[in-house]
């Protein structure tokens, strides 16, 4: 396997991606253009960065790739599920929603095997989804001409026009809808890294891309057909992804390497698993203090940001504990 250069801006981008997930899941829901932009950026950024860090030369055979990604993704997926399933059986099922009370004890196990663990920890869906996406990309695109590969990649989201992918195992709707971001980043990783290294006309390109994004948000915030929706999501996501990554690249060159950003970015999977529980706890605490209902959060976007920041800070606890005492959860070794 070949070694890989470490890019500081990628750590910043990974940190931003996981923060956007936390921010998205915090009440209240963002409306209009900000909410649409967050939707366009949140998951595509995750998949784009995952593709950017992969290249075929590292893994001569699929068996090697499968073993590597199984350890990195499926071991955490299994370990986190066991933890949250135990919590759900002992506490969460009795204190949760009516859906929790009505669900048989084995339902989370079936959801886990389908790659859609909704009852115990919804964000974990991302792990099997990413694993299936990466396997699909490796098996189909390893020996295909790059231009043909791009053409095929952009056909994947339109599969949803002919096959109902809602509630499919391993979130196949997201696999098909987001694989262009993973694939483009992987196929053009050298050109992408060169582009961010050279920084030529970055401001001009970023502003133009941002204008395109805003125009699409204004004109197509409610698309008339599924085909329009798919095309708009692709254009809207790529057009916001580019200026955001350019800004992140500039920020990383200004601040330089920051331990806490790299630390959080390298443990994004822990944040993904634990953040919803932290959000629920903090929001319930706020409601208890103010003696109010969930309506309390409506329109309070500054509070939404503060809660997201507090939640991110709270993630240091499970990250530290897992890395120190149970690193096998992340397929890591004790040092």
Phi, psi and omega in degrees: 000142181275149177283162185228131180293143179268125179253122183297321183296334177292322175299317177299317182293321178295320177298315179298318182300313182288328176295320179297325176295314178299314181297320180296320184279354179271139177287151356273172178286136176285138180252171173057215187297316178303318179293320178295317179296319178297320178297317181293332187264324194305292184281321176305324179296318178301309183291324179298314181293324177297319178291326182295331183267006179244139168213147189300330184299336182289335186228098182299327182232158178293328179301316178296318180295316181300314180296319180296310183287331177299316179294320184284331186245312188284328176296310175300321180300316180292313183295316180294323179297315180301317180298309184285332176292318177298317178298318181296318180294320186276317187237304190302324182295327183272338183250001184271208183279169175303330178297321178296316182295324184278342185285135174294157187297335183272351183301315178301329179294316177297319178297320178298314181294332177277353181080020181225068185283071188291321186287323188262324180193090187305316184301343180294348178303332184298327186293304178295329177299312179296320180298315179295319179299313181295320178294318178299314181297317181297313185289327185268320194255002184299323186242019180263141174308141188299318180294318176296323179298318179298315179301315181292321180303318183280356172275334184304313181300333184278357174300329181296343178286338185245338180230132179284111183259005179295137177059029177276156178301148177059024178050055183297337175296319177287325177302310181290321184286331185253353183298333175301325181291316178296313185293315179299317180297321181287315183293327184245029184300319180297313180296323180293313178296321177297319180300316182284338176285320185284323178059035176274127177057028181300315182297315180299313181294318181296316181295317179296318179295322180293322177298315178301317180298313182296320178299315180295323178294320179292314188278330190232034181292336174232082182298148185279333184222165179295323179296317176298318181300316181296313180297319181294320179295322179294310181293317181297322181287313180295325183286336175267331180297318183297306180295326179295316179293325176297316178297317179298320178298317177296317181297319181293326178288333180279314182274332183077190182289127179241125184302314186293330177289314178297319181298312180291320181296321181285350178240031182301328182293329176291316178298317178303318184286322191261343194294327182294326178292322177294319179300313180300315181297313183294318180292322177294324177297317179296316179295325178292321180294317183267359178052052185227179179257180183298340178298338180309327186278346185300126177081354183268076185283332174293318177297322177302315180295317180298315180298318180299320179294317179296318178299315178301317179296322180293338181291346177299329182296302179295327178298312180297314183297312183295316181293329182275317189250329182227056182295342179298336177301326180258016181059036178246167180251157173292140178247000000 
